[in-house]
Amino acid sequence: MIFANNTFTAQSGHADEFTGLMANMLGVMHEHGVKAGIKVTVSGTNTTEVLINSVFEDMKSFAAATANMRQSKKWVEAYMALGNSAAVVPVDSFVAEVLSGYDEVPSLSEGVIMANMWKAHEGRLADLKAGMSIAKEMHMKHGASMVRAYQIYGGRYNGCFGYNVSFEDMTAMGSWWDSAREDNEKFFDEAGKNPSAEVQAQIIMDNPAVIGK
């Protein structure tokens, strides 16, 4: 499974124009058959960021969809509208490959996502992946709706491995957090004795309150 991301933030004083452009781009992607959605950061970033995420069965599907959109006049117009707008500040973009064991269905997370970006220490990648597998079982046991681990290509987290825990909504995340707290502490106490990676970012994001409403 391939996961693609484009991240933007709004220029101060241009929120109405910004949200309209984000909704328009998402709509154009849907018209071209792309599974895409929007998330907004709740914590973990310097400013509120808007993420347009899309998923594809494999790299061949991603490449075909990208080529199809680039030939579309409507997509080009939406893309140029972003580039020409004083409201939109591009922040980041990347493509990621979801690891085996986390790619059961090429679908988007329904609600809240806790994203953790990890940079493996030299020679310790296999240990990082093993730790993620243990964490997945633990986090699903405590009520997460989905766990995804993925390798990132490009952007500010180039070379990192992402680990996302997803929930239906904020209420579900809060219940999970409290339920999993003791097991999480034990897990990180043990992992911290000989860490395989260093965390680069921890971000909580949710569905937008205004975009597309």
N, C-alpha and C positions, 0 to 999 in steps of 0.2 A: 504494500500500500504506500502511496505517495501522499504527502501532506505539504501543501504550499501556503505561504503566508506573505501578506503585504500589510505593513503597519503604517498608520498615519496619525497625526495629531492636528488639532485645529489651531489656526492663528487666532490670537486673542481678538475678540470683537466680531468674529465671523462664524459663529456657531451655527446659525440657521443655514447659511450657504454650505458649510461643511457637511452637515448632516444630510442635506439634500443630495450632494454629490456622492456621498458614501452609499446612500440608498439606491441612487441611480446605477452606480457601478455594480452593486450586488444584483440588481434586477437584470442588468445586461448579461451578467454571468449566468444567471438562472435561465434566461432566454436561449443561451447557447448550450444548455444541457449540463452545466457544471454544478456539482454539489458544493455549494458555498454558503457561508454564514458569517455573521459579524459578532465579535465580542468586544467588550470595553473593559479596560483595566480598572480594578477596584483598589489594588494596592501593589506595590513593588516597582513602580515606575516613577520617574521624576515629574511627569505630567500625565494627564489622562490620555491613553493611547487607544486607538480604534484599530482592531485587527480584522482584516478580511481573510478568512481561512477557507481553503478548499481541499477536497480529498479525491483521490483517484485510485482505481484498482491497481495500477502499476505505472511504471515510467512511460511505457508506450501510450497508455491512455492520457497521461498528463501531456506528453508531447503533441499528441493529436489534437487535444482540446485547445492547447495553446496556439498551435498553428491555425486552427479553425477560427479562433477569436481574432487573431492578428489580421486575418483576411476580411474581417467584418467591418463595414463602414460604421455601424452603430457602436461597436466596441472601440474603434479608433476615436470616434467622437467623444465617448465617455472618458477614455484615457486622456485625450487632449484637454478635456474640460478640467480634469484634475491638475494637469501640468500647468495650465494657464490661470488657475485660480489662486488668488492671494489668500484664500481661506485654508488651503491644504498644505501641510508640512509633511513630506515623506520622512519616515523614520527608519524603516528596515524592510528587508524582504529576504526570504530563504525558501529553499526546498528541503524536505526531510524525507527519509525513508523509514517507515515504521518497522521495527524489528520483528522477527518471527516470534510468534507467541503472543503478540499484541495487536495483530492485524486481522482479527477474525472477520470483521465486516467493515468495508470502506464507508463509514458514516461519520457525521459530525457530532460532537458532544452536545447534549440537549440543553445544558444549563451552565452551572458554575464549573470552572476549570482552575485547579491549582497546578501551575507549571513550574517545574524545577529544572534548571539548566546546569549540567555537570560537565566538568573538564577532567578527563581521566589522567591520573599521574602516569608517567612513562612506564610502560610495561605492565600496567594494571587494568587495562580495558576489560579483560575477561572477568576480573574480580568485580568491576563496576556492574557489568551485565548480570553477574550472578546475584549481586545485592539487589538489583532492581527486580529480579524474578522473585526473590524472597519477599521484598516489599509489596509486590503486586498481590501475592496471596494474602498477606496480612491486611492490606488496605481494602481489598474486595470483601474480606471477612467482616470488616467493620461497617460495610454499607456503601462503599463507593459504587457508582453505576458503571464506571469504565476506567481502565488504566491503560495508558499508551506510553511506550518508550520508543525513541526514534533518534536516528543520526542526522545531524543538521549539516547542510551544505550551504555555505555562503552567509552573509550578513554578520551582525554583531556577535552571534554565538557560533560562528563557523568552527567546526571541529568538535563542538560539544554534543552531548547526548541529552535529549530532553526526556523528562519523566512527568507525565500529566496524570493527575487524578481528577476524575469528573464526577459531578453530582447533579441531581435533578434541579436543585435550587439552593439558595443560601441556607435555608432551614435544614436541608439534608446535609450540607457541608458542616454546619455547626454541630449537628448530632454526631456525625462521623468523627469530627475533630475531638470531641470530648470522649467518645467511646474508644478511639484509637490512641489516646494520649499516652497511656502507660506502655503499650506495646511499641509505639514510636520511640519513646525515650529509651527503652531497652535496646531497640534496634540500633539507634545512633550511638548509644554508649558503647556497644560492642564494635560497631563499624569505626568509631573514632579512635580505637586503639591502634589501628593500622589502616588509615583511610586510603581508599583506592582512587579518590577523586576529590576535587574542590568545587563547591557550589559557586556558580557564576551569577545566578539570579533566581529569585523566588517570587512569582507573580500570581495574583488571584485575579481572574476575569469573569465577567458575567454577560448575559445577554443585554443589549442596549435598552435604555429606558425610553429613548426618543427616536432613534434612527429607525425608519420604516414604520413608525406608528401612525 
